[in-house]
Amino acid sequence: MATNLAIDDRLILEAQKIGNHRTKKSAVTEALKEYIQRRKQLEIIKIFGKIDYDKDYDYKAQRIRK
């Protein structure tokens, strides 16, 4: 799907240089992947301390094959 975006050329060139990307497309794609990953991490951080867990749970017991 072709998309035309008005992105600051200086930002694209800097992203290409820092990330060693040959094309503008690869720089933008990598930036979007990192953006999405970061946003997902922030969502996970929000639930820290809110999930109850069983202190007696033995995760190693689940590894034993019968």
C-alpha positions as CSV (number, residue, x, y, z in Angstrom):
1,M,0.0,0.0,0.0
2,A,1.6,3.2,-1.1
3,T,1.4,6.1,1.3
4,N,2.6,9.7,0.9
5,L,3.7,11.3,4.1
6,A,5.1,14.8,4.8
7,I,8.0,13.9,7.1
8,D,10.8,16.2,8.0
9,D,13.6,15.3,5.7
10,R,16.2,16.1,8.4
11,L,14.6,13.6,10.8
12,I,14.6,10.9,8.1
13,L,18.2,11.5,7.2
14,E,19.3,11.5,10.8
15,A,17.3,8.2,11.4
16,Q,19.0,6.7,8.4
17,K,22.4,7.7,9.5
18,I,22.0,6.6,13.2
19,G,20.3,3.3,12.2
20,N,22.5,2.6,9.2
21,H,19.5,2.3,7.0
22,R,20.0,2.4,3.3
23,T,16.5,3.7,2.5
24,K,13.9,6.0,4.0
25,K,11.4,3.2,4.0
26,S,13.6,1.0,6.2
27,A,14.3,3.9,8.6
28,V,10.5,4.6,8.9
29,T,9.6,0.9,9.3
30,E,12.2,0.4,12.0
31,A,11.1,3.6,13.8
32,L,7.4,2.4,13.7
33,K,8.4,-1.0,15.1
34,E,10.3,0.6,18.0
35,Y,7.4,3.0,18.7
36,I,4.9,0.1,18.8
37,Q,7.2,-2.0,21.1
38,R,7.7,1.0,23.4
39,R,4.0,1.6,23.7
40,K,3.4,-2.0,24.5
41,Q,6.0,-1.9,27.2
42,L,4.3,1.1,28.7
43,E,1.0,-0.8,28.9
44,I,2.7,-3.7,30.6
45,I,4.4,-1.4,33.1
46,K,1.0,0.0,34.1
47,I,-0.1,-3.3,35.4
48,F,3.0,-3.9,37.6
49,G,1.9,-4.4,41.2
50,K,-1.8,-5.0,40.2
51,I,-1.7,-8.7,39.5
52,D,-2.0,-11.0,42.4
53,Y,0.0,-14.2,42.4
54,D,0.2,-17.3,44.5
55,K,3.3,-17.1,46.7
56,D,3.3,-20.9,47.1
57,Y,3.2,-21.6,43.3
58,D,6.1,-23.8,42.3
59,Y,6.9,-23.0,38.6
60,K,9.6,-25.7,38.6
61,A,7.0,-28.4,39.4
62,Q,5.3,-27.6,36.1
63,R,8.5,-28.6,34.2
64,I,8.5,-32.2,35.4
65,R,7.3,-34.6,32.8
66,K,5.2,-37.5,33.9
